[in-house]
Amino acid sequence: HAVYLTNYNKLKSIVYAGTIKYTKGISNLIDAYTKSGLHEENIFLDLYGNDTFINGESYFHSIINSNSDAGKLFESGMIKFHGPISRKKLLLVFKRSYMCVF
């Protein structure tokens, strides 16, 4: 699901909140973001939630390491993985974001 927030004073960020795992489609979100060109408009992708581990490797980092474009955007700070935060802080992040994905 995606929710667009219409206040144009918002931060230019797309926020995903949820567990970082295959069944959530996070790799599709990251792939779509890298192909969309939104990073060229200085719109960030901010990810919040618990990572999962497959054979001892972070699922988030396996996505970043397998997609060179995503890796470059992660290195430049356009894609950020913040980890889990409190619900209260997450609501503030949602309030300030351009779009929420969950």
N, C-alpha and C positions, 0 to 999 in steps of 0.2 A: 504494500500500500504506500502511496505517496500523498503527502498533504502539502499544498502550496500555501505559504503565508504571504499575505498581500502588502504588508507594510514595507515600503521601499527603503526605510531606514534600517532594515535588518542587515546583519552581517551576510556577506556573500558566501554562504556555506550550505551544503547539503548535508544533513545529519542523518546517520543511520544509528539506531539504537536497538540492540538485541545481541544474542549470542553470535559470535563469529563462527559459523559452521556451514558445511556444505548444503544442508537441507534448507537453509535460509536464503540461498541464492546470492550470497555476498560476492562470490567470484563474478557472477553476472553483473552485479552493480558496479564493481570496480572496473570490469571490462567495458561496460557501457559508458562509464565516466571517462575512461581514457580515450575512447573513440568519439565522444560527443564534442570535444573541443571546449567544454565549459572551463577547463583550466586556463585556456587562453584568454578567457574573460575574467580571470582572477576569482573564479568560484571554486571554493575548496570542497573536498569530501572529508568530513569528519566522522569517524566511526567510534561508537561507544558500546561497551559490553565486554563480556568474558570471551576470551579466545578459547578455542578447543585445540587439543593436541592429538596428532596422528603419528604413531610410532615415535613419540617424543619430540616431534617437530610442531611448532606453532602453525596452525592452519592459515592464519593471516599472512605470516611470513612465507609460507609455501606459495600462496597466490602471488605475492609481490615478487618472489624470486623466479616464478615461472612466466611472468609477463614483464618483458623489458620496459614497455611504456609505463606500466604501473610502478615498476621499480624506480624509474627516473622521477615520476611524480611524487613518490614517497620520499625519495632523497631530497627533492626540492621543497618539501613541506606542503605540497598541494593535496596530498592524501595523508591524513593523520589518524593514527590509532591511539585513542586516549585510554582504553581499558574501561573498567567499570567505574561508575560514579553513583552518588546517591540519587534517589528519585527527585529530591528537591532541586539538586543542581541540574539534573537532566531537564526538568521542566523549564528552568531558566535558559538552558542551551536551546531547547525547542523554541522558546519565545523569541530568541534573538536570531534564529536561523531563517534562511530563505525557503528551504524545503525540508520536510522530515520524511524519512523512509523507515518503515518498521515492518 
